[in-house]
């Protein structure tokens, strides 16, 4: 009975066995890479979650800081009259500065409550 040979003249079974071994090694190498990619994907998801939690904590701290450092002030009618009488004019420039200050505080106050 004649044995079959591959194109290189080697017995056909030897070539198939060698190819089978090479393919199994390649599969094992690729499975290792795939496990590494799955781990990286898991790490990315965990880090994204941590980042979101830290950002939320940072935002809460900033709101608290703005709330604690804000300056509350009020003027009575008597104080306004006294200031106006003693040289602090309540002109348009003063009113504009006051409104600008109030606008800059409003978003923080609204978030803090």
Secondary structure as UniProt FT lines:
FT   TURN            7..8
FT   HELIX           12..69
FT   HELIX           77..85
FT   TURN            86..87
FT   HELIX           92..112
//
